[in-house]
Amino acid sequence: MYVIIETGGKQYQVEVGQEIFVEKLGVEANDTVTIDKVIVVSGEDGIKVGAPYVENASVSATVVKNGKGKKVTVLTYKPKKGSSKRKIGHRQPYTKLKIEAING
């Protein structure tokens, strides 16, 4: 059984017991999160597709940790313009979730 959920403007296909990295949520470690934006539910009785979301379906997950991803380096450079060079680094924050239960 799997579901497709939406969080942080992205869609994820998840199953029970799976750990996923999502955009940072405003919760602490070891908290329980309920995601009710379920787009597709696939089970023994077939596939249910929502318009846009499946009614009475939700996913329960536990927050494993919050953190930052690996650094992404951006370099801008304009040739023949003197010293027009700029280097910027960015680390995207994330929340790691462990899927506990699929309801609905």
C-alpha positions in Angstrom: 0.0 0.0 0.0 1.3 3.4 -0.9 0.1 7.0 -1.0 1.2 10.2 -2.8 1.2 13.2 -0.4 1.9 16.8 -1.0 3.9 18.9 1.5 6.1 22.0 0.9 4.9 22.3 -2.7 6.3 18.9 -3.6 4.7 15.5 -4.0 6.1 12.3 -2.5 5.2 8.6 -2.9 5.4 7.0 0.6 4.8 3.7 2.3 4.7 2.7 5.9 8.1 2.6 7.5 9.8 4.8 4.9 11.9 7.8 5.9 11.7 10.9 3.7 13.3 14.4 3.6 10.7 17.2 3.1 10.9 21.0 3.2 11.4 22.2 6.8 8.2 22.0 8.9 7.8 24.1 12.1 8.0 21.1 14.5 10.5 19.6 16.9 12.1 16.2 16.8 10.0 13.2 18.1 6.7 15.1 17.4 3.9 13.5 15.4 2.8 15.2 12.2 -0.5 14.4 10.3 -0.5 15.2 6.6 -4.0 15.4 5.2 -3.0 16.5 1.6 -3.3 13.0 0.2 -3.5 12.9 -3.6 -3.6 9.2 -4.4 -4.3 6.1 -2.2 -3.3 2.7 -3.5 -4.5 -0.3 -1.6 -6.0 -3.8 -1.9 -9.3 -2.4 -3.2 -7.7 -0.4 -6.0 -6.6 3.2 -6.5 -8.4 6.2 -5.2 -7.5 9.5 -6.9 -8.6 12.8 -5.3 -9.8 16.0 -6.9 -7.6 17.6 -5.7 -7.3 15.5 -2.4 -8.7 12.2 -1.2 -11.4 12.8 1.5 -10.9 11.3 4.9 -7.3 10.2 4.1 -4.3 11.2 6.0 -0.7 10.1 6.8 0.8 10.0 10.3 4.5 10.6 10.6 7.1 11.1 13.3 9.8 13.8 13.0 13.2 12.1 13.1 15.2 15.4 13.0 15.5 18.8 11.5 18.7 19.8 9.7 20.4 21.4 6.7 21.3 19.8 3.4 24.7 19.9 1.8 26.1 23.2 0.6 25.3 24.3 -2.9 27.8 26.7 -4.3 26.7 29.3 -6.9 29.3 31.3 -8.9 28.5 34.2 -11.1 31.1 35.6 -13.4 31.0 38.2 -16.2 34.1 38.0 -18.5 35.8 41.2 -19.6 34.1 43.3 -16.9 37.0 43.8 -14.4 36.5 41.9 -11.2 32.9 41.0 -11.6 32.8 37.6 -9.8 30.6 36.5 -6.9 30.5 33.2 -5.0 27.5 32.4 -2.8 26.8 29.2 -0.8 23.4 28.0 0.4 22.2 25.1 2.6 18.5 24.2 2.3 16.8 23.3 5.6 14.9 20.0 5.8 12.8 17.9 8.1 13.3 14.1 8.1 10.0 12.2 8.6 9.3 8.5 9.3 5.9 7.3 8.0 4.1 5.5 10.8 0.5 4.9 9.5 -1.7 5.5 6.5 -5.3 6.3 7.4 -8.0 5.9 4.8 
